[in-house]
């Protein structure tokens, strides 16, 4: 899964990949946003990097399936 996290007052988003399924990620995010872990969203990517974002600054979290990288001009 590819995860995009939007942060308030930031022009950039956090983008990383995870080995978890969409259902697992959705449950983790919903639980943490609902008040777990002191108002912090904590996620780990496929390389073991940990991302911690205060839930009060979240604007969106987008979960998408990874698509193969395109080469050339083909749509």
MARDREN-84909 format. One record per residue (C-alpha): chain; residue number from 1; residue in three letters; x negated, y, z. Coordinates in pm, 1 decimal, padded with zeros to 6 digits. Layout:
// residues N
   kette    nr   rest       east      north         up
       A   NUM    ALA          X          Y          Z
...
//
This chain:
// residues 75
   kette    nr   rest       east      north         up
       A     1    UNK    00000.0    00000.0    00000.0
       A     2    UNK   -00108.8    00354.6   -00066.1
       A     3    UNK   -00019.1    00605.8    00205.3
       A     4    UNK    00017.8    00982.4    00154.2
       A     5    UNK    00053.6    01197.6    00468.0
       A     6    UNK    00154.2    01562.6    00440.8
       A     7    UNK    00039.4    01799.4    00714.1
       A     8    UNK    00203.1    02133.4    00799.1
       A     9    UNK    00002.3    02443.1    00702.4
       A    10    UNK   -00240.7    02236.4    00492.6
       A    11    UNK   -00262.8    02243.0    00114.4
       A    12    UNK   -00410.9    01892.9    00103.9
       A    13    UNK   -00267.7    01559.1    00199.8
       A    14    UNK   -00433.0    01254.4    00353.3
       A    15    UNK   -00439.5    00961.2    00109.6
       A    16    UNK   -00565.3    00611.2    00188.1
       A    17    UNK   -00491.2    00242.5    00128.5
       A    18    UNK   -00366.1   -00016.2    00376.5
       A    19    UNK   -00337.2   -00395.5    00366.2
       A    20    UNK   -00009.2   -00387.5    00561.9
       A    21    UNK    00330.1   -00423.9    00397.2
       A    22    UNK    00572.1   -00134.6    00357.3
       A    23    UNK    00798.9   -00280.7    00627.4
       A    24    UNK    00511.9   -00307.6    00878.8
       A    25    UNK    00395.7    00046.5    00807.5
       A    26    UNK    00747.7    00187.9    00825.3
       A    27    UNK    00806.7    00025.9    01166.5
       A    28    UNK    00468.7    00145.1    01299.7
       A    29    UNK    00527.0    00501.2    01179.6
       A    30    UNK    00886.4    00514.1    01309.6
       A    31    UNK    00781.6    00382.9    01652.1
       A    32    UNK    00494.4    00627.4    01688.3
       A    33    UNK    00692.8    00928.0    01565.1
       A    34    UNK    00974.5    00839.5    01806.6
       A    35    UNK    00747.2    00918.3    02099.5
       A    36    UNK    00487.9    00646.5    02132.2
       A    37    UNK    00118.2    00716.9    02185.0
       A    38    UNK    00163.0    01072.9    02318.1
       A    39    UNK    00296.6    01223.1    01996.4
       A    40    UNK    00015.4    01096.0    01774.5
       A    41    UNK    00042.1    00892.4    01454.1
       A    42    UNK   -00244.0    00639.8    01432.9
       A    43    UNK   -00303.6    00436.8    01115.4
       A    44    UNK   -00597.2    00230.6    00988.2
       A    45    UNK   -00705.2    00188.8    00625.5
       A    46    UNK   -00851.3   -00112.4    00443.8
       A    47    UNK   -01208.7   -00003.3    00525.1
       A    48    UNK   -01146.7    00024.5    00899.1
       A    49    UNK   -01122.1    00405.5    00910.2
       A    50    UNK   -00871.3    00531.7    01165.4
       A    51    UNK   -00649.2    00832.8    01097.8
       A    52    UNK   -00487.4    01011.7    01392.7
       A    53    UNK   -00240.3    01291.2    01319.2
       A    54    UNK   -00026.9    01483.1    01572.6
       A    55    UNK    00335.6    01399.1    01491.6
       A    56    UNK    00442.2    01762.5    01536.6
       A    57    UNK    00236.0    01854.1    01225.2
       A    58    UNK    00375.4    01580.0    00997.4
       A    59    UNK    00576.7    01700.9    00700.6
       A    60    UNK    00610.0    01366.3    00520.3
       A    61    UNK    00471.0    01014.5    00495.7
       A    62    UNK    00495.1    00847.8    00154.5
       A    63    UNK    00436.3    00474.8    00105.3
       A    64    UNK    00375.3    00355.8   -00251.8
       A    65    UNK    00258.1    00038.7   -00416.9
       A    66    UNK   -00085.4    00071.3   -00568.6
       A    67    UNK   -00080.8    00083.2   -00944.9
       A    68    UNK   -00376.2   -00021.5   -01154.4
       A    69    UNK   -00606.9    00258.8   -01254.7
       A    70    UNK   -00545.5    00374.4   -01610.8
       A    71    UNK   -00829.2    00438.6   -01849.8
       A    72    UNK   -00799.1    00651.8   -02160.2
       A    73    UNK   -00493.0    00833.7   -02284.6
       A    74    UNK   -00234.3    00553.6   -02266.3
       A    75    UNK    00078.0    00633.8   -02060.3
//
